[in-house]
């Protein structure tokens, strides 16, 4: 599976540069301003203007300096946790007849998404993590992503549920997950499988499908992104 780092640099609420996508193989980097990034910028501007959810547009100290090995080491030692956007699930949102617990009414992983999720699990094992505390949104595409990682028992956590079509829940739900994180002990690697809107509201970062977002929580409860690993379709 091909991998690349994506690093976003921001300064106190004003985004001043596009993400740097760096390839460790040839040590090259380029700025990315694709449609997905631009959509993410629109989202972040709206969040900032409304001052929602206490989002901090500022990277944690050491952002992008430790490299991939440093990100994995932080996860193993409890200095960070992972927010994982579900693997590839074609489409946007969910059908109007969506029913919780009935996967036939939901947008689900494609075959490519299932392969991607399994490959992400292998990536964890390649980096010394074969067991983790796994929590997932109750949406089928998130649960299936979490199960295909094969890193342990998957527990449902409603605070990770999508609010893409229920924006009135955004602020309360984001605060609830912050409070939940504040009560956790990071003695084992923690992986939360959720949706783009949830990750963006919590961190200010716009992840692609299957992207690993390594984040940390300060004593004051602020969530900062330490770095990300973007996984591509196998």
C-alpha positions in Angstrom: 0.0 0.0 0.0 1.4 3.4 -1.0 1.5 6.0 1.8 2.2 9.7 2.0 2.3 12.3 4.7 0.0 15.3 4.7 0.9 18.2 6.9 -1.3 21.3 7.3 0.3 24.4 8.7 -2.0 27.0 10.4 -1.5 30.0 12.6 -4.0 31.0 15.2 -7.1 30.8 13.2 -5.8 31.9 9.8 -4.8 29.3 7.3 -1.9 30.6 5.4 -0.6 27.7 3.3 -2.0 24.6 1.6 -1.0 21.1 2.9 2.4 19.8 2.2 2.3 16.3 0.8 5.6 14.6 1.3 6.7 11.3 -0.1 9.3 9.6 2.2 10.5 7.4 -0.6 12.2 10.2 -2.6 12.1 12.9 0.0 10.1 15.2 -2.2 7.2 17.5 -1.3 4.6 19.6 -3.1 1.8 21.8 -2.1 -1.7 20.4 -2.7 -4.7 22.6 -3.6 -7.2 20.1 -4.9 -11.0 20.3 -4.8 -11.0 18.3 -1.5 -8.6 20.8 0.2 -10.6 23.8 -1.1 -13.8 22.3 0.3 -12.0 21.8 3.6 -10.9 25.4 3.6 -14.6 26.5 3.2 -15.6 24.3 6.1 -12.8 25.7 8.3 -13.6 29.3 7.5 -17.3 28.7 8.5 -16.2 27.0 11.7 -13.8 29.8 12.6 -16.3 32.6 11.8 -18.9 31.0 14.1 -16.2 30.1 16.7 -17.6 26.6 17.0 -16.6 23.8 19.3 -13.4 25.5 20.6 -11.4 24.3 17.5 -7.8 25.2 17.8 -6.2 26.1 14.5 -2.7 25.5 15.7 -0.5 22.4 15.4 1.0 20.7 18.4 4.6 21.3 19.1 6.8 19.0 17.0 4.3 19.0 14.1 5.8 17.2 11.1 9.2 16.9 12.6 9.2 13.4 14.0 8.2 11.6 10.8 6.2 8.5 10.4 8.2 6.5 13.1 7.6 9.3 15.6 3.9 9.3 15.0 3.6 5.6 15.6 5.8 5.8 18.7 3.6 8.6 20.1 0.6 6.3 19.6 2.3 3.4 21.3 3.4 5.4 24.3 0.1 7.2 24.9 1.2 10.6 23.8 -1.4 10.6 21.0 -4.5 8.8 19.7 -5.8 8.1 16.2 -8.8 9.5 14.5 -9.6 7.4 11.4 -12.0 8.4 8.8 -13.8 5.3 7.5 -12.4 3.7 4.4 -13.7 4.3 0.8 -17.5 4.5 0.7 -18.6 6.0 -2.6 -21.2 8.8 -2.4 -22.0 11.6 0.0 -24.1 11.5 3.2 -26.8 8.8 3.5 -30.0 7.9 1.7 -33.2 9.6 3.0 -34.5 6.2 4.2 -31.4 5.7 6.5 -32.1 3.4 9.4 -29.6 2.9 12.2 -28.4 -0.7 12.3 -29.7 -1.6 8.8 -26.8 -1.5 6.5 -29.0 -1.9 3.4 -30.3 1.6 4.0 -26.8 3.2 4.4 -23.8 4.2 2.3 -21.3 1.4 2.7 -17.7 0.5 1.9 -16.9 -0.5 -1.6 -14.7 -3.5 -2.4 -11.8 -1.0 -2.6 -12.8 0.4 0.8 -12.7 -3.1 2.3 -9.3 -3.7 0.9 -8.1 -0.3 2.1 -9.4 -1.0 5.7 -7.6 -4.4 5.8 -4.4 -2.8 4.5 -4.6 -0.1 7.2 -4.8 -2.8 9.8 -1.6 -4.3 8.3 0.0 -0.9 8.5 -0.7 -0.8 12.3 0.9 -4.3 12.7 3.9 -3.4 10.6 4.5 -0.6 13.1 4.3 -2.8 16.2 0.6 -2.4 17.1 -1.5 -5.6 16.9 -4.0 -4.7 19.5 -5.7 -1.4 20.3 -8.8 0.1 22.0 -11.2 0.4 19.1 -14.2 2.7 19.2 -16.5 3.3 16.2 -19.4 5.3 15.0 -22.6 3.2 14.8 -22.7 3.8 11.0 -22.1 0.5 9.1 -19.2 1.9 7.0 -17.3 2.9 10.2 -18.1 -0.4 12.0 -16.9 -2.4 9.0 -13.7 -0.3 8.7 -13.0 -0.9 12.4 -13.7 -4.6 12.2 -11.5 -5.1 9.1 -8.5 -3.5 11.0 -8.5 -6.7 13.1 -6.9 -4.9 16.1 -9.3 -6.1 18.7 -12.9 -5.8 19.9 -14.9 -2.9 18.4 -17.0 -0.9 20.7 -19.7 1.5 19.5 -19.5 5.1 20.6 -22.5 7.3 19.7 -20.4 10.5 20.1 -18.6 9.4 16.9 -21.8 9.2 14.8 -22.0 11.4 11.7 -23.9 14.7 11.9 -23.5 15.5 8.2 -27.2 15.7 7.8 -27.9 16.7 11.4 -25.7 19.8 11.8 -27.7 21.0 14.9 -25.9 18.2 16.8 -22.4 19.3 15.8 -21.5 21.5 18.8 -23.0 19.3 21.5 -21.6 16.1 20.0 -18.1 17.6 19.5 -18.0 18.8 23.1 -19.1 15.3 24.3 -16.3 13.6 22.5 -13.8 16.1 24.0 -15.2 15.3 27.5 -15.0 11.6 26.8 -11.4 11.9 25.7 -10.7 13.8 28.9 -11.7 10.7 30.9 -9.6 8.2 29.1 -6.3 6.6 30.2 -4.0 6.2 27.2 -2.3 3.0 28.4 -3.0 1.2 25.1 -3.2 2.7 21.6 -6.6 4.3 21.1 -8.2 4.4 17.7 -11.5 6.2 16.9 -13.2 5.4 13.6 -15.6 8.1 12.6 -16.5 10.5 9.8 -14.9 13.5 8.0 -17.3 16.1 9.6 -16.6 14.8 13.1 -12.8 14.9 12.6 -12.9 18.4 11.1 -15.1 19.8 13.8 -12.8 18.3 16.5 -9.4 19.2 15.0 -9.8 21.6 12.1 -8.3 19.1 9.7 -10.1 17.7 6.6 -9.2 14.0 6.2 -9.6 11.8 3.1 -11.1 8.4 3.3 -8.9 6.0 5.4 -6.6 8.8 6.5 -5.0 8.4 9.9 -5.0 11.6 12.0 -2.6 11.4 14.9 -3.9 13.8 17.6 -3.1 14.8 21.2 -5.1 16.3 24.0 -3.7 19.1 26.2 -4.4 19.3 29.9 -6.9 22.1 29.0 -8.8 19.8 26.7 -7.6 21.2 23.3 -7.2 18.7 20.5 -4.2 19.2 18.3 -3.1 17.3 15.2 0.5 16.0 15.4 0.5 14.6 11.9 -1.4 12.4 9.4 -0.7 9.4 7.2 -2.8 9.4 4.1 -3.5 5.9 2.8 -4.2 5.4 -0.9 -6.3 2.8 -2.6 -4.4 -0.5 -2.6 
